Amino acid sequence: MNKSFWQKIPFIYLLLPYAHLSLIVDYYLHSLTGIIVSILITAFLGFYARKTNQLSVLLISNFFNFSVSYALTKIKGLFHTPHMLHSPYLTITLLLLLFLLAQGIGIFWGGLFSVRH
């Protein structure tokens, strides 16, 4: 297998609806572990994408992930409970923006570490 294939393997995580996975862990285990771990993984993937010049793969996989997350919210309505005052779309949107911020920070640090002097 070629090197380019092996460089894309970590992006398989972005094919999962990680926003929903982190909310499921938060809901069932009553802890923020799922959200924190997902933030750390997405920050690492942003760093890795910048370091290996795979930003286009990151962009495509983020688009796919956002589409799947919104489709799951539309189909299932997983996270709407009676005590919730806002839409589940708002929850998913804010969580995805948090993950994008973590990826942006990872891309920034990846850019700093990939500068050649």
C-alpha positions as CSV (number, residue, x, y, z in Angstrom):
1,M,0.0,0.0,0.0
2,N,1.2,3.5,-0.8
3,K,2.1,6.2,1.8
4,S,-0.8,8.4,0.8
5,F,-3.3,5.7,1.8
6,W,-1.7,5.3,5.2
7,Q,-1.8,9.0,5.8
8,K,-5.6,9.1,5.3
9,I,-6.3,6.3,7.8
10,P,-6.8,8.6,10.9
11,F,-9.5,10.5,9.0
12,I,-11.8,7.4,9.3
13,Y,-12.9,8.8,12.6
14,L,-14.5,11.7,10.8
15,L,-16.8,9.4,8.9
16,L,-18.5,8.6,12.2
17,P,-21.0,11.1,13.5
18,Y,-18.7,12.0,16.4
19,A,-21.1,14.7,17.6
20,H,-23.8,12.1,18.3
21,L,-21.3,9.7,19.8
22,S,-20.1,12.2,22.3
23,L,-23.6,13.2,23.2
24,I,-24.6,9.5,23.7
25,V,-21.6,9.0,26.0
26,D,-22.6,12.2,27.9
27,Y,-26.2,11.2,28.2
28,Y,-25.8,7.6,29.3
29,L,-22.6,7.9,31.4
30,H,-23.5,11.4,32.8
31,S,-20.0,12.7,32.2
32,L,-18.3,14.9,29.7
33,T,-15.8,12.3,28.8
34,G,-17.2,11.7,25.4
35,I,-17.2,15.4,24.5
36,I,-13.7,16.0,25.8
37,V,-12.2,12.9,24.1
38,S,-13.9,13.9,20.8
39,I,-12.5,17.5,21.1
40,L,-9.0,16.1,21.7
41,I,-9.3,13.7,18.8
42,T,-10.6,16.4,16.4
43,A,-7.8,18.8,17.5
44,F,-5.3,16.1,16.8
45,L,-6.8,15.4,13.4
46,G,-6.6,19.1,12.5
47,F,-2.9,19.1,13.6
48,Y,-2.3,15.9,11.6
49,A,-4.1,17.2,8.5
50,R,-2.0,20.4,8.5
51,K,1.3,18.5,9.2
52,T,0.7,16.1,6.3
53,N,-0.9,18.6,3.9
54,Q,-4.3,16.7,4.0
55,L,-6.5,19.7,4.5
56,S,-8.7,18.8,1.5
57,V,-9.4,15.3,3.1
58,L,-10.3,17.1,6.4
59,L,-12.7,19.4,4.6
60,I,-14.4,16.6,2.7
61,S,-14.8,14.4,5.8
62,N,-16.1,17.4,7.8
63,F,-18.7,18.0,5.2
64,F,-19.7,14.4,5.2
65,N,-19.8,14.3,9.0
66,F,-22.0,17.4,9.3
67,S,-24.4,16.0,6.7
68,V,-24.7,12.7,8.6
69,S,-25.1,14.5,11.9
70,Y,-27.9,16.7,10.6
71,A,-29.6,13.8,8.9
72,L,-29.5,11.7,12.1
73,T,-31.0,14.6,14.0
74,K,-33.8,14.9,11.3
75,I,-34.5,11.2,11.2
76,K,-34.2,10.2,14.8
77,G,-34.4,13.4,16.9
78,L,-32.2,11.6,19.4
79,F,-31.5,14.4,21.8
80,H,-34.8,16.1,22.3
81,T,-36.1,15.6,25.8
82,P,-39.1,17.4,27.5
83,H,-36.9,19.6,29.7
84,M,-34.9,20.9,26.7
85,L,-35.8,24.5,25.8
86,H,-34.0,24.6,22.5
87,S,-34.0,22.6,19.2
88,P,-31.7,19.6,18.9
89,Y,-30.4,21.3,15.7
90,L,-29.0,24.0,17.9
91,T,-27.3,21.5,20.2
92,I,-25.7,19.7,17.2
93,T,-24.7,23.0,15.5
94,L,-23.0,24.4,18.7
95,L,-21.2,21.1,19.3
96,L,-20.0,20.9,15.7
97,L,-18.8,24.5,15.9
98,L,-16.9,23.5,19.1
99,F,-15.3,20.7,17.2
100,L,-14.4,23.0,14.3
101,L,-12.8,25.4,16.7
102,A,-10.7,22.5,18.1
103,Q,-9.7,21.5,14.6
104,G,-8.8,25.1,13.8
105,I,-6.5,25.2,16.8
106,G,-5.0,21.9,15.7
107,I,-4.4,23.3,12.2
108,F,-2.8,26.4,13.7
109,W,-0.4,24.3,15.7
110,G,0.3,22.0,12.9
111,G,1.2,24.9,10.7
112,L,3.6,26.2,13.4
113,F,5.3,22.8,13.6
114,S,5.5,22.2,9.9
115,V,7.3,25.5,9.1
116,R,10.7,24.8,7.7
117,H,13.5,27.2,8.4
